[in-house]
Amino acid sequence: MFYELAVPTWGQEELDALQTVISSGFFTMGPRVAQFEREFADYHQKKYGIMVNSGSSANLIAIAALFFKKDNPLKRGDEVLVPALSWATTYHPLQQYGLKVRFVDIELDTLNMDPALIEKAITPDTKLILAVSILGNPAALDVMRDVADRHGLYFMEDNCESMDAELHGKKAGTYGDLNTFSFFFSHHISTIEGGMILTDDEELYQLCRCLRAHGWTRDLPADSMLYQRTGEDLFEAYRFILPGYNVRPTELNAAAGLEQLKKLPAFTAARRKNLQLFQSLFAGDDRFIIQRENGQSSCFSFTIILNPKKNLDRKAIFAALTEAKIGFRIITGGSFLRHDVIKYYDYSEATPVVNAHIAHDYGFFVGNHPFDLTEQIQTLRRVLDSAAQEIS
């Protein structure tokens, strides 16, 4: 493949870190996980980090934690505002916990939830706004935080696609009461599999730690706010207080993460340099709708929507990309309303969803990687310019 969708970002440092863990003979969650949690939280200037085995699990545990808060917990039947375009595991925990999902349409250029629609979408049942920053581009996080605060709602960020993005000098993934990240192979940093939850709320932190490991008390401090110790007998060490999961990471994941985190600033700088070239080559060409930055994107990828007003031959364009050995795919998971699984959801549309469907039908993305892609991006431009002919 000439231009890959995803590439490895590991070097010898990550391999050496894994070998150190292997040589130790201790693989399950331990001191390296704790160190990575601290360093990742510090990087984002947040108090607490909880590492899990995937970004999907991070979303699950974060939603679960809100159900077990002492005051004002979420409950089945409560409503959540979500963007109509995202990956499936943004939504699945909401369905699994019996929440009503209220879809808000996106802006066609940013691909994020339209901030002009958010406040109007709130109903008496709304209890949570769930923001997703799509493919590196910060959503209107400041607007959503303000709306949530004024209406007494929880605010959560699914930042699994947008690590190291910034809005008003503040990292994406730091605006929410809970904020989730993914370390999957194709994401900004990779730990094989892995995810993280960040929060400044000590109760939510303890809830997430407990839910991560069977609802067990072992990961909680002796003076935990979640329960009262009853003694020092044998059974106290194996006490379960919440209906939890096993979504723990391993020391291998964390060891790789510690090395990758050191490289993240340079990775992001390289991605942003590639973005500048992409923007310069495609700006002003109304055949292609490219993603407009809100703040500073960490540019997971390069998105392109074929302008539906131009009546372009999509099949010819996709065939040309394939022939040129340029990898491409649907934008994130497309419009979630277009997937078969929606029949299992209790949902509504705040307004008729239009733009998410356009992105679903006419959009795609190509890869961005943390090294120079000048040749690949210039070739992409030539291929698309040649293939994007109107159907008469």
HUUR-V773358 format. One record per residue. RES is the residue in three letters. PHI is phi in whole degrees, 0 to 359 (none if undefined). NEAR is the number of other ideal C-beta (glycine too) atoms within 12 Angstrom. Layout:
# HUUR-V773358
RES|PHI|NEAR / RES|PHI|NEAR
This chain:
# HUUR-V773358
MET|none|16 / PHE|287|21 / TYR|225|31 / GLU|281|22 / LEU|290|25 / ALA|216|24 / VAL|221|22 / PRO|290|19 / THR|239|35 / TRP|279|25 / GLY|236|20 / GLN|296|10 / GLU|300|20 / GLU|292|30 / LEU|295|18 / ASP|294|17 / ALA|297|31 / LEU|295|29 / GLN|295|16 / THR|298|23 / VAL|295|32 / ILE|301|16 / SER|293|14 / SER|288|18 / GLY|77|10 / PHE|240|18 / PHE|249|21 / THR|288|20 / MET|308|32 / GLY|204|24 / PRO|294|18 / ARG|291|32 / VAL|299|38 / ALA|299|23 / GLN|293|23 / PHE|296|40 / GLU|302|41 / ARG|296|25 / GLU|290|25 / PHE|291|44 / ALA|296|29 / ASP|298|18 / TYR|302|29 / HIS|261|35 / GLN|57|19 / LYS|243|34 / LYS|286|23 / TYR|228|31 / GLY|234|42 / ILE|233|48 / MET|275|50 / VAL|226|46 / ASN|273|33 / SER|190|34 / GLY|295|46 / SER|298|33 / SER|294|39 / ALA|300|47 / ASN|297|45 / LEU|298|36 / ILE|292|46 / ALA|297|52 / ILE|295|46 / ALA|301|38 / ALA|300|44 / LEU|293|40 / PHE|281|33 / PHE|247|30 / LYS|298|31 / LYS|295|17 / ASP|250|13 / ASN|54|17 / PRO|289|22 / LEU|295|35 / LYS|219|18 / ARG|303|19 / GLY|95|19 / ASP|293|30 / GLU|250|33 / VAL|234|47 / LEU|274|48 / VAL|222|51 / PRO|288|51 / ALA|283|47 / LEU|237|49 / SER|187|44 / TRP|277|36 / ALA|301|30 / THR|279|33 / THR|296|42 / TYR|263|41 / HIS|304|27 / PRO|299|38 / LEU|294|41 / GLN|294|27 / GLN|293|24 / TYR|260|32 / GLY|75|21 / LEU|273|34 / LYS|274|29 / VAL|256|40 / ARG|245|39 / PHE|277|42 / VAL|247|47 / ASP|292|37 / ILE|259|50 / GLU|280|32 / LEU|290|33 / ASP|272|26 / THR|278|39 / LEU|72|49 / ASN|258|52 / MET|311|45 / ASP|290|33 / PRO|296|30 / ALA|290|20 / LEU|260|33 / ILE|294|39 / GLU|296|25 / LYS|292|18 / ALA|280|34 / ILE|291|25 / THR|237|20 / PRO|300|13 / ASP|273|22 / THR|291|33 / LYS|233|35 / LEU|211|43 / ILE|252|45 / LEU|247|48 / ALA|271|50 / VAL|230|52 / SER|267|53 / ILE|277|49 / LEU|53|49 / GLY|96|46 / ASN|262|46 / PRO|301|46 / ALA|290|50 / ALA|283|38 / LEU|295|41 / ASP|294|27 / VAL|296|29 / MET|294|44 / ARG|298|31 / ASP|295|18 / VAL|298|31 / ALA|299|31 / ASP|295|18 / ARG|290|15 / HIS|256|24 / GLY|67|16 / LEU|253|35 / TYR|287|38 / PHE|230|38 / MET|233|46 / GLU|251|53 / ASP|268|52 / ASN|253|53 / CYS|295|47 / GLU|257|48 / SER|225|50 / MET|303|49 / ASP|76|41 / ALA|287|45 / GLU|222|32 / LEU|222|35 / HIS|55|18 / GLY|75|13 / LYS|241|23 / LYS|294|36 / ALA|299|47 / GLY|88|47 / THR|229|40 / TYR|275|41 / GLY|273|43 / ASP|295|39 / LEU|226|46 / ASN|220|49 / THR|243|49 / PHE|222|54 / SER|234|41 / PHE|242|44 / PHE|294|31 / PHE|311|23 / SER|273|31 / HIS|271|42 / HIS|299|48 / ILE|228|45 / SER|231|34 / THR|240|43 / ILE|78|32 / GLU|226|28 / GLY|164|47 / GLY|204|47 / MET|213|52 / ILE|243|54 / LEU|244|41 / THR|201|39 / ASP|255|21 / ASP|266|29 / GLU|294|23 / GLU|296|27 / LEU|296|40 / TYR|300|35 / GLN|294|33 / LEU|299|41 / CYS|297|49 / ARG|297|42 / CYS|292|36 / LEU|293|43 / ARG|299|40 / ALA|233|32 / HIS|71|21 / GLY|71|30 / TRP|274|26 / THR|273|29 / ARG|302|23 / ASP|274|32 / LEU|259|33 / PRO|293|16 / ALA|299|16 / ASP|259|12 / SER|306|23 / MET|281|22 / LEU|271|32 / TYR|199|24 / GLN|249|14 / ARG|294|18 / THR|255|13 / GLY|160|10 / GLU|246|10 / ASP|283|10 / LEU|302|9 / PHE|284|12 / GLU|298|19 / ALA|285|16 / TYR|229|14 / ARG|250|25 / PHE|247|21 / ILE|240|28 / LEU|225|30 / PRO|281|15 / GLY|263|31 / TYR|224|29 / ASN|241|20 / VAL|236|36 / ARG|288|35 / PRO|276|42 / THR|247|30 / GLU|297|33 / LEU|298|34 / ASN|301|42 / ALA|292|45 / ALA|299|38 / ALA|295|39 / GLY|298|49 / LEU|299|36 / GLU|286|34 / GLN|294|41 / LEU|298|40 / LYS|299|21 / LYS|269|26 / LEU|304|31 / PRO|303|21 / ALA|291|20 / PHE|303|33 / THR|294|34 / ALA|299|20 / ALA|293|26 / ARG|298|40 / ARG|291|30 / LYS|296|23 / ASN|298|36 / LEU|299|36 / GLN|300|24 / LEU|294|26 / PHE|303|36 / GLN|298|26 / SER|294|17 / LEU|279|27 / PHE|252|31 / ALA|297|19 / GLY|86|11 / ASP|266|21 / ASP|283|18 / ARG|287|28 / PHE|237|34 / ILE|262|31 / ILE|255|40 / GLN|290|44 / ARG|275|23 / GLU|292|31 / ASN|244|33 / GLY|80|30 / GLN|245|26 / SER|285|41 / SER|265|41 / CYS|40|45 / PHE|308|45 / SER|202|44 / PHE|246|43 / THR|263|44 / ILE|221|42 / ILE|247|40 / LEU|288|37 / ASN|303|26 / PRO|296|24 / LYS|286|15 / LYS|267|20 / ASN|54|15 / LEU|278|30 / ASP|275|21 / ARG|298|28 / LYS|298|14 / ALA|293|20 / ILE|293|34 / PHE|294|27 / ALA|295|16 / ALA|294|25 / LEU|296|34 / THR|297|20 / GLU|296|15 / ALA|279|26 / LYS|60|18 / ILE|252|35 / GLY|288|26 / PHE|208|32 / ARG|201|25 / ILE|300|28 / ILE|289|45 / THR|50|41 / GLY|251|35 / GLY|72|33 / SER|288|34 / PHE|294|40 / LEU|293|34 / ARG|267|23 / HIS|261|24 / ASP|305|10 / VAL|295|18 / ILE|300|24 / LYS|295|11 / TYR|269|17 / TYR|260|27 / ASP|266|23 / TYR|215|27 / SER|213|24 / GLU|251|25 / ALA|297|33 / THR|221|22 / PRO|305|15 / VAL|282|33 / VAL|238|25 / ASN|294|36 / ALA|297|43 / HIS|289|26 / ILE|297|28 / ALA|299|43 / HIS|295|30 / ASP|275|23 / TYR|242|32 / GLY|255|41 / PHE|202|34 / PHE|226|37 / VAL|243|43 / GLY|285|35 / ASN|228|45 / HIS|229|32 / PRO|277|36 / PHE|203|22 / ASP|296|17 / LEU|240|33 / THR|305|20 / GLU|296|17 / GLN|294|32 / ILE|291|35 / GLN|295|23 / THR|294|24 / LEU|305|40 / ARG|298|33 / ARG|296|19 / VAL|297|29 / LEU|292|35 / ASP|299|19 / SER|286|19 / ALA|274|28 / ALA|276|30 / GLN|255|19 / GLU|289|18 / ILE|276|14 / SER|278|6
